[in-house]
Amino acid sequence: MSMIDQSRLLQMRSAIVDQNQALQRATGRDMEPLGPGSTGGPADFTNAMQSALQQVSAQQARASAHSEAYERGESHDIVSVMIERQKASLGFEMTLQVRNKLLSAYRDIMNMPV
């Protein structure tokens, strides 16, 4: 087994954090740097994922409500029904792709040699 060079590992981490901050500045969102005592932990990720899933679920409920209203004859606006259904479909596809990327990243991490 080879030894892990801690200084090289810290340099790589620093480079990643610097790139992340540069990307955040480019998008107009500044984040505080990650470090000991920072709040960028698993709870924030969990909250973000729960919020995103709730938004997708709410969009699907709106699409279903629009579809049911059209089927009952309460609404004659097929365009809004189709737009809501397409939004729900895109939200579901996005959720599916995020899940696939997370699973792929998890597999990559688990297959890394230690």
N, CA, C and O atoms as a Tinker XYZ file with bonds, in Angstrom:
   456  protein
     1  N      0.833000   -1.188000    0.000000    73     2
     2  CA     0.000000    0.000000    0.000000    64     1     3
     3  C      0.872000    1.243000    0.000000    63     2     4     5
     4  O      1.918000    1.290000    0.646000    81     3
     5  N      0.427000    2.231000   -0.725000    73     3     6
     6  CA     1.190000    3.473000   -0.751000    64     5     7
     7  C      0.651000    4.425000    0.313000    63     6     8     9
     8  O     -0.532000    4.399000    0.651000    81     7
     9  N      1.522000    5.243000    0.818000    73     7    10
    10  CA     1.142000    6.216000    1.844000    64     9    11
    11  C      0.503000    7.425000    1.173000    63    10    12    13
    12  O      0.896000    7.812000    0.073000    81    11
    13  N     -0.463000    8.004000    1.824000    73    11    14
    14  CA    -1.130000    9.190000    1.313000    64    13    15
    15  C     -0.352000   10.408000    1.778000    63    14    16    17
    16  O     -0.121000   10.595000    2.973000    81    15
    17  N      0.046000   11.224000    0.829000    73    15    18
    18  CA     0.776000   12.446000    1.138000    64    17    19
    19  C     -0.232000   13.498000    1.593000    63    18    20    21
    20  O     -1.018000   13.993000    0.785000    81    19
    21  N     -0.215000   13.839000    2.871000    73    19    22
    22  CA    -1.201000   14.754000    3.430000    64    21    23
    23  C     -1.086000   16.151000    2.846000    63    22    24    25
    24  O     -2.101000   16.811000    2.622000    81    23
    25  N      0.126000   16.612000    2.597000    73    23    26
    26  CA     0.271000   17.966000    2.059000    64    25    27
    27  C     -0.316000   18.040000    0.646000    63    26    28    29
    28  O     -0.936000   19.039000    0.281000    81    27
    29  N     -0.122000   16.993000   -0.136000    73    27    30
    30  CA    -0.694000   16.967000   -1.490000    64    29    31
    31  C     -2.220000   16.906000   -1.418000    63    30    32    33
    32  O     -2.909000   17.558000   -2.203000    81    31
    33  N     -2.735000   16.138000   -0.493000    73    31    34
    34  CA    -4.173000   16.042000   -0.307000    64    33    35
    35  C     -4.765000   17.390000    0.096000    63    34    36    37
    36  O     -5.821000   17.776000   -0.405000    81    35
    37  N     -4.094000   18.109000    0.997000    73    35    38
    38  CA    -4.564000   19.430000    1.407000    64    37    39
    39  C     -4.482000   20.422000    0.259000    63    38    40    41
    40  O     -5.353000   21.282000    0.129000    81    39
    41  N     -3.452000   20.321000   -0.577000    73    39    42
    42  CA    -3.351000   21.200000   -1.743000    64    41    43
    43  C     -4.490000   20.931000   -2.718000    63    42    44    45
    44  O     -5.071000   21.868000   -3.266000    81    43
    45  N     -4.810000   19.670000   -2.935000    73    43    46
    46  CA    -5.913000   19.329000   -3.823000    64    45    47
    47  C     -7.235000   19.853000   -3.280000    63    46    48    49
    48  O     -8.059000   20.374000   -4.032000    81    47
    49  N     -7.437000   19.712000   -1.964000    73    47    50
    50  CA    -8.660000   20.215000   -1.350000    64    49    51
    51  C     -8.757000   21.723000   -1.506000    63    50    52    53
    52  O     -9.816000   22.258000   -1.833000    81    51
    53  N     -7.642000   22.402000   -1.270000    73    51    54
    54  CA    -7.610000   23.854000   -1.404000    64    53    55
    55  C     -7.927000   24.281000   -2.830000    63    54    56    57
    56  O     -8.657000   25.249000   -3.044000    81    55
    57  N     -7.378000   23.561000   -3.808000    73    55    58
    58  CA    -7.653000   23.885000   -5.210000    64    57    59
    59  C     -9.127000   23.687000   -5.532000    63    58    60    61
    60  O     -9.710000   24.489000   -6.262000    81    59
    61  N     -9.735000   22.637000   -5.003000    73    59    62
    62  CA   -11.152000   22.382000   -5.245000    64    61    63
    63  C    -12.008000   23.473000   -4.616000    63    62    64    65
    64  O    -12.951000   23.963000   -5.238000    81    63
    65  N    -11.683000   23.855000   -3.386000    73    63    66
    66  CA   -12.436000   24.912000   -2.707000    64    65    67
    67  C    -12.304000   26.233000   -3.468000    63    66    68    69
    68  O    -13.283000   26.965000   -3.616000    81    67
    69  N    -11.096000   26.539000   -3.950000    73    67    70
    70  CA   -10.889000   27.768000   -4.721000    64    69    71
    71  C    -11.696000   27.760000   -6.008000    63    70    72    73
    72  O    -12.288000   28.774000   -6.376000    81    71
    73  N    -11.724000   26.630000   -6.692000    73    71    74
    74  CA   -12.508000   26.529000   -7.920000    64    73    75
    75  C    -13.994000   26.672000   -7.626000    63    74    76    77
    76  O    -14.715000   27.322000   -8.381000    81    75
    77  N    -14.455000   26.071000   -6.539000    73    75    78
    78  CA   -15.851000   26.176000   -6.159000    64    77    79
    79  C    -16.227000   27.632000   -5.868000    63    78    80    81
    80  O    -17.281000   28.104000   -6.294000    81    79
    81  N    -15.360000   28.335000   -5.142000    73    79    82
    82  CA   -15.636000   29.737000   -4.837000    64    81    83
    83  C    -15.644000   30.581000   -6.107000    63    82    84    85
    84  O    -16.459000   31.494000   -6.237000    81    83
    85  N    -14.744000   30.285000   -7.044000    73    83    86
    86  CA   -14.713000   31.020000   -8.306000    64    85    87
    87  C    -16.002000   30.778000   -9.090000    63    86    88    89
    88  O    -16.547000   31.707000   -9.687000    81    87
    89  N    -16.488000   29.547000   -9.091000    73    87    90
    90  CA   -17.746000   29.249000   -9.775000    64    89    91
    91  C    -18.924000   29.948000   -9.097000    63    90    92    93
    92  O    -19.832000   30.440000   -9.767000    81    91
    93  N    -18.904000   29.986000   -7.772000    73    91    94
    94  CA   -19.978000   30.663000   -7.050000    64    93    95
    95  C    -19.980000   32.158000   -7.353000    63    94    96    97
    96  O    -21.038000   32.758000   -7.538000    81    95
    97  N    -18.780000   32.762000   -7.402000    73    95    98
    98  CA   -18.695000   34.185000   -7.741000    64    97    99
    99  C    -19.162000   34.422000   -9.170000    63    98   100   101
   100  O    -19.816000   35.429000   -9.442000    81    99
   101  N    -18.842000   33.522000  -10.080000    73    99   102
   102  CA   -19.238000   33.672000  -11.482000    64   101   103
   103  C    -20.752000   33.612000  -11.634000    63   102   104   105
   104  O    -21.314000   34.269000  -12.511000    81   103
   105  N    -21.412000   32.831000  -10.790000    73   103   106
   106  CA   -22.865000   32.743000  -10.866000    64   105   107
   107  C    -23.545000   33.805000  -10.018000    63   106   108   109
   108  O    -24.770000   33.919000  -10.021000    81   107
   109  N    -22.752000   34.582000   -9.293000    73   107   110
   110  CA   -23.324000   35.669000   -8.501000    64   109   111
   111  C    -23.744000   35.257000   -7.111000    63   110   112   113
   112  O    -24.416000   36.022000   -6.419000    81   111
   113  N    -23.361000   34.055000   -6.683000    73   111   114
   114  CA   -23.711000   33.592000   -5.344000    64   113   115
   115  C    -22.433000   33.327000   -4.590000    63   114   116   117
   116  O    -21.680000   32.414000   -4.931000    81   115
   117  N    -22.183000   34.118000   -3.569000    73   115   118
   118  CA   -20.999000   33.895000   -2.737000    64   117   119
   119  C    -21.349000   32.940000   -1.623000    63   118   120   121
   120  O    -22.409000   33.041000   -1.006000    81   119
   121  N    -20.444000   32.010000   -1.373000    73   119   122
   122  CA   -20.612000   31.069000   -0.272000    64   121   123
   123  C    -19.446000   31.250000    0.676000    63   122   124   125
   124  O    -18.350000   31.633000    0.266000    81   123
   125  N    -19.687000   30.975000    1.930000    73   123   126
   126  CA   -18.584000   31.025000    2.870000    64   125   127
   127  C    -17.732000   29.787000    2.666000    63   126   128   129
   128  O    -18.260000   28.721000    2.349000    81   127
   129  N    -16.434000   29.907000    2.838000    73   127   130
   130  CA   -15.566000   28.758000    2.596000    64   129   131
   131  C    -15.849000   27.625000    3.561000    63   130   132   133
   132  O    -16.180000   27.840000    4.727000    81   131
   133  N    -15.711000   26.407000    3.041000    73   131   134
   134  CA   -15.922000   25.237000    3.883000    64   133   135
   135  C    -14.727000   25.018000    4.781000    63   134   136   137
   136  O    -13.583000   25.106000    4.335000    81   135
   137  N    -14.971000   24.749000    5.976000    73   135   138
   138  CA   -13.897000   24.507000    6.923000    64   137   139
   139  C    -14.494000   24.042000    8.229000    63   138   140   141
   140  O    -15.698000   23.803000    8.317000    81   139
   141  N    -13.660000   23.910000    9.244000    73   139   142
   142  CA   -14.185000   23.487000   10.532000    64   141   143
   143  C    -15.233000   24.467000   11.051000    63   142   144   145
   144  O    -15.006000   25.677000   11.074000    81   143
   145  N    -16.361000   23.946000   11.458000    73   143   146
   146  CA   -17.413000   24.796000   12.003000    64   145   147
   147  C    -18.307000   25.426000   10.948000    63   146   148   149
   148  O    -19.194000   26.207000   11.292000    81   147
   149  N    -18.102000   25.109000    9.663000    73   147   150
   150  CA   -18.964000   25.689000    8.634000    64   149   151
   151  C    -20.293000   24.949000    8.635000    63   150   152   153
   152  O    -20.396000   23.839000    9.157000    81   151
   153  N    -21.305000   25.570000    8.048000    73   151   154
   154  CA   -22.636000   24.979000    8.051000    64   153   155
   155  C    -22.939000   24.239000    6.766000    63   154   156   157
   156  O    -24.093000   23.878000    6.538000    81   155
   157  N    -21.961000   23.998000    5.923000    73   155   158
   158  CA   -22.196000   23.319000    4.659000    64   157   159
   159  C    -22.126000   21.813000    4.795000    63   158   160   161
   160  O    -21.389000   21.158000    4.058000    81   159
   161  N    -22.876000   21.259000    5.720000    73   159   162
   162  CA   -22.778000   19.835000    6.000000    64   161   163
   163  C    -23.930000   19.040000    5.420000    63   162   164   165
   164  O    -24.683000   19.530000    4.579000    81   163
   165  N    -24.055000   17.805000    5.884000    73   163   166
   166  CA   -25.085000   16.907000    5.382000    64   165   167
   167  C    -26.497000   17.423000    5.608000    63   166   168   169
   168  O    -27.387000   17.148000    4.804000    81   167
   169  N    -26.719000   18.169000    6.693000    73   167   170
   170  CA   -28.064000   18.672000    6.959000    64   169   171
   171  C    -28.499000   19.642000    5.865000    63   170   172   173
   172  O    -29.657000   19.618000    5.449000    81   171
   173  N    -27.589000   20.497000    5.393000    73   171   174
   174  CA   -27.936000   21.423000    4.318000    64   173   175
   175  C    -28.256000   20.672000    3.034000    63   174   176   177
   176  O    -29.198000   21.026000    2.325000    81   175
   177  N    -27.483000   19.643000    2.732000    73   175   178
   178  CA   -27.733000   18.839000    1.539000    64   177   179
   179  C    -29.078000   18.133000    1.652000    63   178   180   181
   180  O    -29.850000   18.096000    0.694000    81   179
   181  N    -29.351000   17.575000    2.823000    73   179   182
   182  CA   -30.622000   16.889000    3.039000    64   181   183
   183  C    -31.789000   17.846000    2.880000    63   182   184   185
   184  O    -32.788000   17.515000    2.240000    81   183
   185  N    -31.663000   19.037000    3.463000    73   183   186
   186  CA   -32.730000   20.033000    3.347000    64   185   187
   187  C    -32.940000   20.459000    1.902000    63   186   188   189
   188  O    -34.077000   20.619000    1.457000    81   187
   189  N    -31.853000   20.641000    1.176000    73   187   190
   190  CA   -31.961000   21.044000   -0.234000    64   189   191
   191  C    -32.647000   19.955000   -1.054000    63   190   192   193
   192  O    -33.495000   20.246000   -1.898000    81   191
   193  N    -32.277000   18.700000   -0.802000    73   191   194
   194  CA   -32.892000   17.598000   -1.549000    64   193   195
   195  C    -34.370000   17.451000   -1.194000    63   194   196   197
   196  O    -35.204000   17.231000   -2.073000    81   195
   197  N    -34.692000   17.571000    0.087000    73   195   198
   198  CA   -36.099000   17.471000    0.493000    64   197   199
   199  C    -36.926000   18.588000   -0.124000    63   198   200   201
   200  O    -38.044000   18.361000   -0.586000    81   199
   201  N    -36.376000   19.783000   -0.130000    73   199   202
   202  CA   -37.077000   20.916000   -0.721000    64   201   203
   203  C    -37.310000   20.704000   -2.214000    63   202   204   205
   204  O    -38.398000   20.974000   -2.722000    81   203
   205  N    -36.289000   20.224000   -2.910000    73   203   206
   206  CA   -36.419000   19.983000   -4.352000    64   205   207
   207  C    -37.465000   18.903000   -4.626000    63   206   208   209
   208  O    -38.273000   19.039000   -5.545000    81   207
   209  N    -37.452000   17.837000   -3.835000    73   207   210
   210  CA   -38.429000   16.766000   -4.026000    64   209   211
   211  C    -39.847000   17.243000   -3.722000    63   210   212   213
   212  O    -40.797000   16.837000   -4.392000    81   211
   213  N    -39.994000   18.100000   -2.718000    73   211   214
   214  CA   -41.315000   18.645000   -2.404000    64   213   215
   215  C    -41.818000   19.530000   -3.538000    63   214   216   217
   216  O    -43.007000   19.515000   -3.854000    81   215
   217  N    -40.917000   20.305000   -4.155000    73   215   218
   218  CA   -41.315000   21.148000   -5.283000    64   217   219
   219  C    -41.746000   20.303000   -6.475000    63   218   220   221
   220  O    -42.723000   20.634000   -7.147000    81   219
   221  N    -41.033000   19.223000   -6.743000    73   219   222
   222  CA   -41.405000   18.330000   -7.849000    64   221   223
   223  C    -42.755000   17.678000   -7.557000    63   222   224   225
   224  O    -43.602000   17.566000   -8.443000    81   223
   225  N    -42.946000   17.255000   -6.320000    73   223   226
   226  CA   -44.216000   16.644000   -5.934000    64   225   227
   227  C    -45.370000   17.641000   -6.068000    63   226   228   229
   228  O    -46.446000   17.287000   -6.552000    81   227
   229  N    -45.148000   18.869000   -5.645000    73   227   230
   230  CA   -46.187000   19.899000   -5.755000    64   229   231
   231  C    -46.515000   20.183000   -7.226000    63   230   232   233
   232  O    -47.679000   20.382000   -7.573000    81   231
   233  N    -45.496000   20.202000   -8.086000    73   231   234
   234  CA   -45.726000   20.439000   -9.505000    64   233   235
   235  C    -46.537000   19.294000  -10.112000    63   234   236   237
   236  O    -47.416000   19.526000  -10.942000    81   235
   237  N    -46.245000   18.065000   -9.701000    73   235   238
   238  CA   -47.015000   16.931000  -10.197000    64   237   239
   239  C    -48.461000   16.988000   -9.717000    63   238   240   241
   240  O    -49.376000   16.624000  -10.455000    81   239
   241  N    -48.669000   17.442000   -8.489000    73   239   242
   242  CA   -50.033000   17.591000   -7.971000    64   241   243
   243  C    -50.787000   18.661000   -8.755000    63   242   244   245
   244  O    -51.962000   18.483000   -9.074000    81   243
   245  N    -50.108000   19.784000   -9.071000    73   243   246
   246  CA   -50.747000   20.835000   -9.879000    64   245   247
   247  C    -51.114000   20.315000  -11.267000    63   246   248   249
   248  O    -52.191000   20.622000  -11.779000    81   247
   249  N    -50.234000   19.539000  -11.871000    73   247   250
   250  CA   -50.505000   18.980000  -13.200000    64   249   251
   251  C    -51.700000   18.036000  -13.149000    63   250   252   253
   252  O    -52.550000   18.048000  -14.039000    81   251
   253  N    -51.758000   17.224000  -12.106000    73   251   254
   254  CA   -52.897000   16.312000  -11.958000    64   253   255
   255  C    -54.196000   17.086000  -11.760000    63   254   256   257
   256  O    -55.225000   16.735000  -12.339000    81   255
   257  N    -54.153000   18.125000  -10.953000    73   255   258
   258  CA   -55.353000   18.940000  -10.710000    64   257   259
   259  C    -55.827000   19.605000  -12.000000    63   258   260   261
   260  O    -57.027000   19.634000  -12.274000    81   259
   261  N    -54.894000   20.142000  -12.799000    73   259   262
   262  CA   -55.269000   20.757000  -14.074000    64   261   263
   263  C    -55.867000   19.714000  -15.023000    63   262   264   265
   264  O    -56.855000   19.990000  -15.703000    81   263
   265  N    -55.282000   18.539000  -15.070000    73   263   266
   266  CA   -55.780000   17.470000  -15.944000    64   265   267
   267  C    -57.177000   17.040000  -15.530000    63   266   268   269
   268  O    -58.061000   16.883000  -16.372000    81   267
   269  N    -57.373000   16.849000  -14.231000    73   267   270
   270  CA   -58.683000   16.424000  -13.738000    64   269   271
   271  C    -59.735000   17.496000  -13.989000    63   270   272   273
   272  O    -60.871000   17.178000  -14.344000    81   271
   273  N    -59.370000   18.759000  -13.810000    73   271   274
   274  CA   -60.322000   19.847000  -14.066000    64   273   275
   275  C    -60.707000   19.874000  -15.547000    63   274   276   277
   276  O    -61.866000   20.119000  -15.879000    81   275
   277  N    -59.754000   19.627000  -16.427000    73   275   278
   278  CA   -60.046000   19.596000  -17.862000    64   277   279
   279  C    -60.941000   18.404000  -18.199000    63   278   280   281
   280  O    -61.871000   18.529000  -18.995000    81   279
   281  N    -60.660000   17.251000  -17.595000    73   279   282
   282  CA   -61.452000   16.049000  -17.857000    64   281   283
   283  C    -62.884000   16.194000  -17.353000    63   282   284   285
   284  O    -63.808000   15.647000  -17.955000    81   283
   285  N    -63.077000   16.925000  -16.257000    73   283   286
   286  CA   -64.421000   17.163000  -15.721000    64   285   287
   287  C    -65.163000   18.247000  -16.482000    63   286   288   289
   288  O    -66.364000   18.430000  -16.284000    81   287
   289  N    -64.472000   18.961000  -17.341000    73   287   290
   290  CA   -65.105000   20.020000  -18.110000    64   289   291
   291  C    -65.114000   21.356000  -17.400000    63   290   292   293
   292  O    -65.772000   22.286000  -17.866000    81   291
   293  N    -64.414000   21.484000  -16.300000    73   291   294
   294  CA   -64.359000   22.735000  -15.557000    64   293   295
   295  C    -63.434000   23.740000  -16.218000    63   294   296   297
   296  O    -63.528000   24.941000  -15.965000    81   295
   297  N    -62.541000   23.250000  -17.063000    73   295   298
   298  CA   -61.588000   24.114000  -17.749000    64   297   299
   299  C    -61.544000   23.701000  -19.214000    63   298   300   301
   300  O    -61.647000   22.518000  -19.540000    81   299
   301  N    -61.391000   24.686000  -20.090000    73   299   302
   302  CA   -61.300000   24.403000  -21.519000    64   301   303
   303  C    -59.953000   24.824000  -22.087000    63   302   304   305
   304  O    -59.777000   24.897000  -23.303000    81   303
   305  N    -59.002000   25.101000  -21.193000    73   303   306
   306  CA   -57.684000   25.578000  -21.611000    64   305   307
   307  C    -56.703000   24.397000  -21.662000    63   306   308   309
   308  O    -56.003000   24.107000  -20.691000    81   307
   309  N    -56.673000   23.733000  -22.811000    73   307   310
   310  CA   -55.796000   22.568000  -22.964000    64   309   311
   311  C    -54.328000   22.967000  -22.943000    63   310   312   313
   312  O    -53.470000   22.172000  -22.560000    81   311
   313  N    -54.039000   24.193000  -23.351000    73   311   314
   314  CA   -52.652000   24.665000  -23.383000    64   313   315
   315  C    -52.067000   24.692000  -21.970000    63   314   316   317
   316  O    -50.953000   24.214000  -21.755000    81   315
   317  N    -52.802000   25.242000  -21.009000    73   315   318
   318  CA   -52.279000   25.292000  -19.636000    64   317   319
   319  C    -52.143000   23.891000  -19.052000    63   318   320   321
   320  O    -51.220000   23.628000  -18.281000    81   319
   321  N    -53.060000   22.984000  -19.416000    73   319   322
   322  CA   -52.960000   21.605000  -18.948000    64   321   323
   323  C    -51.680000   20.965000  -19.474000    63   322   324   325
   324  O    -50.950000   20.320000  -18.721000    81   323
   325  N    -51.411000   21.139000  -20.748000    73   323   326
   326  CA   -50.230000   20.531000  -21.352000    64   325   327
   327  C    -48.942000   21.162000  -20.803000    63   326   328   329
   328  O    -47.946000   20.464000  -20.612000    81   327
   329  N    -48.957000   22.459000  -20.554000    73   327   330
   330  CA   -47.776000   23.127000  -19.984000    64   329   331
   331  C    -47.496000   22.598000  -18.583000    63   330   332   333
   332  O    -46.347000   22.302000  -18.256000    81   331
   333  N    -48.528000   22.476000  -17.752000    73   331   334
   334  CA   -48.345000   21.956000  -16.398000    64   333   335
   335  C    -47.852000   20.511000  -16.416000    63   334   336   337
   336  O    -46.999000   20.132000  -15.614000    81   335
   337  N    -48.392000   19.704000  -17.334000    73   335   338
   338  CA   -47.944000   18.314000  -17.437000    64   337   339
   339  C    -46.493000   18.243000  -17.899000    63   338   340   341
   340  O    -45.735000   17.390000  -17.438000    81   339
   341  N    -46.103000   19.134000  -18.807000    73   339   342
   342  CA   -44.718000   19.144000  -19.285000    64   341   343
   343  C    -43.767000   19.593000  -18.172000    63   342   344   345
   344  O    -42.673000   19.047000  -18.032000    81   343
   345  N    -44.185000   20.588000  -17.381000    73   343   346
   346  CA   -43.363000   21.013000  -16.243000    64   345   347
   347  C    -43.164000   19.864000  -15.263000    63   346   348   349
   348  O    -42.057000   19.654000  -14.768000    81   347
   349  N    -44.229000   19.121000  -14.982000    73   347   350
   350  CA   -44.136000   17.983000  -14.071000    64   349   351
   351  C    -43.218000   16.907000  -14.652000    63   350   352   353
   352  O    -42.435000   16.294000  -13.926000    81   351
   353  N    -43.316000   16.685000  -15.941000    73   351   354
   354  CA   -42.470000   15.690000  -16.585000    64   353   355
   355  C    -40.998000   16.088000  -16.526000    63   354   356   357
   356  O    -40.137000   15.254000  -16.246000    81   355
   357  N    -40.713000   17.351000  -16.788000    73   355   358
   358  CA   -39.335000   17.830000  -16.721000    64   357   359
   359  C    -38.780000   17.750000  -15.296000    63   358   360   361
   360  O    -37.620000   17.390000  -15.097000    81   359
   361  N    -39.604000   18.084000  -14.319000    73   359   362
   362  CA   -39.175000   17.984000  -12.924000    64   361   363
   363  C    -38.845000   16.551000  -12.543000    63   362   364   365
   364  O    -37.857000   16.294000  -11.854000    81   363
   365  N    -39.682000   15.612000  -12.997000    73   363   366
   366  CA   -39.425000   14.206000  -12.705000    64   365   367
   367  C    -38.144000   13.734000  -13.389000    63   366   368   369
   368  O    -37.339000   13.030000  -12.780000    81   367
   369  N    -37.953000   14.117000  -14.648000    73   367   370
   370  CA   -36.735000   13.731000  -15.373000    64   369   371
   371  C    -35.489000   14.301000  -14.696000    63   370   372   373
   372  O    -34.469000   13.621000  -14.587000    81   371
   373  N    -35.578000   15.545000  -14.244000    73   371   374
   374  CA   -34.453000   16.155000  -13.554000    64   373   375
   375  C    -34.139000   15.392000  -12.269000    63   374   376   377
   376  O    -32.975000   15.126000  -11.971000    81   375
   377  N    -35.168000   15.043000  -11.516000    73   375   378
   378  CA   -34.989000   14.293000  -10.277000    64   377   379
   379  C    -34.342000   12.942000  -10.564000    63   378   380   381
   380  O    -33.457000   12.500000   -9.831000    81   379
   381  N    -34.785000   12.296000  -11.623000    73   379   382
   382  CA   -34.219000   11.012000  -12.004000    64   381   383
   383  C    -32.743000   11.138000  -12.384000    63   382   384   385
   384  O    -31.935000   10.288000  -12.011000    81   383
   385  N    -32.387000   12.188000  -13.120000    73   383   386
   386  CA   -30.996000   12.385000  -13.515000    64   385   387
   387  C    -30.109000   12.714000  -12.312000    63   386   388   389
   388  O    -28.974000   12.246000  -12.232000    81   387
   389  N    -30.619000   13.511000  -11.388000    73   387   390
   390  CA   -29.855000   13.819000  -10.174000    64   389   391
   391  C    -29.623000   12.542000   -9.368000    63   390   392   393
   392  O    -28.527000   12.314000   -8.854000    81   391
   393  N    -30.651000   11.720000   -9.264000    73   391   394
   394  CA   -30.493000   10.448000   -8.560000    64   393   395
   395  C    -29.428000    9.588000   -9.227000    63   394   396   397
   396  O    -28.583000    9.003000   -8.549000    81   395
   397  N    -29.466000    9.511000  -10.559000    73   395   398
   398  CA   -28.475000    8.713000  -11.283000    64   397   399
   399  C    -27.064000    9.238000  -11.063000    63   398   400   401
   400  O    -26.133000    8.452000  -10.885000    81   399
   401  N    -26.893000   10.560000  -11.071000    73   399   402
   402  CA   -25.570000   11.143000  -10.841000    64   401   403
   403  C    -25.087000   10.879000   -9.425000    63   402   404   405
   404  O    -23.911000   10.579000   -9.218000    81   403
   405  N    -25.976000   10.986000   -8.452000    73   403   406
   406  CA   -25.600000   10.712000   -7.066000    64   405   407
   407  C    -25.193000    9.251000   -6.884000    63   406   408   409
   408  O    -24.210000    8.960000   -6.203000    81   407
   409  N    -25.940000    8.340000   -7.487000    73   407   410
   410  CA   -25.581000    6.930000   -7.400000    64   409   411
   411  C    -24.242000    6.653000   -8.076000    63   410   412   413
   412  O    -23.435000    5.867000   -7.579000    81   411
   413  N    -24.019000    7.294000   -9.197000    73   411   414
   414  CA   -22.751000    7.126000   -9.907000    64   413   415
   415  C    -21.587000    7.650000   -9.065000    63   414   416   417
   416  O    -20.540000    7.008000   -8.974000    81   415
   417  N    -21.774000    8.813000   -8.453000    73   415   418
   418  CA   -20.722000    9.378000   -7.603000    64   417   419
   419  C    -20.476000    8.483000   -6.392000    63   418   420   421
   420  O    -19.328000    8.282000   -5.995000    81   419
   421  N    -21.530000    7.951000   -5.811000    73   419   422
   422  CA   -21.392000    7.051000   -4.664000    64   421   423
   423  C    -20.604000    5.802000   -5.057000    63   422   424   425
   424  O    -19.702000    5.375000   -4.337000    81   423
   425  N    -20.950000    5.226000   -6.202000    73   423   426
   426  CA   -20.214000    4.045000   -6.669000    64   425   427
   427  C    -18.746000    4.356000   -6.914000    63   426   428   429
   428  O    -17.866000    3.572000   -6.558000    81   427
   429  N    -18.489000    5.516000   -7.531000    73   427   430
   430  CA   -17.092000    5.904000   -7.775000    64   429   431
   431  C    -16.317000    6.048000   -6.473000    63   430   432   433
   432  O    -15.171000    5.608000   -6.376000    81   431
   433  N    -16.935000    6.658000   -5.480000    73   431   434
   434  CA   -16.269000    6.841000   -4.192000    64   433   435
   435  C    -16.040000    5.498000   -3.510000    63   434   436   437
   436  O    -14.975000    5.264000   -2.938000    81   435
   437  N    -17.022000    4.626000   -3.567000    73   435   438
   438  CA   -16.892000    3.325000   -2.917000    64   437   439
   439  C    -15.842000    2.451000   -3.607000    63   438   440   441
   440  O    -15.253000    1.579000   -2.969000    81   439
   441  N    -15.603000    2.673000   -4.895000    73   439   442
   442  CA   -14.623000    1.871000   -5.631000    64   441   443
   443  C    -13.223000    2.450000   -5.587000    63   442   444   445
   444  O    -12.297000    1.873000   -6.158000    81   443
   445  N    -13.053000    3.578000   -4.919000    73   443   446
   446  CA   -11.725000    4.179000   -4.819000    64   445   447
   447  C    -10.837000    3.331000   -3.921000    63   446   448   449
   448  O    -11.264000    2.869000   -2.863000    81   447
   449  N     -9.591000    3.130000   -4.357000    73   447   450
   450  CA    -8.684000    2.395000   -3.475000    64   449   451
   451  C     -8.274000    3.259000   -2.302000    63   450   452   453
   452  O     -8.095000    4.469000   -2.435000    81   451
   453  N     -8.131000    2.639000   -1.178000    73   451   454
   454  CA    -7.746000    3.373000    0.030000    64   453   455
   455  C     -6.290000    3.165000    0.340000    63   454   456
   456  O     -5.784000    3.707000    1.324000    81   455
